């Protein structure tokens, strides 16, 4: 998603608190994602993509790479 790529430097930053990063995610990425998804059919694949985008933002804001192999359940907590 293009908006996630634009926010990459902000989400990986150590200078910004995690709460602020999640506010930015909710305001910019989530709102545009949900706005665009209004015209999608609610298929399993589309739901999976929305969840994957959300998980990607949570990982970036926590500064946890996929290479570290930490489970999604742990990150959500």
Buried (B, 14 or more C-beta within 10 A) or exposed (E): BEBBEEBEEBBBBEEEEEEEBBEBBEEBBBEEBEEEBEEEEEEEEEEEBBEEBBBBBBBBBBEBEEEEEEEEEEEEE
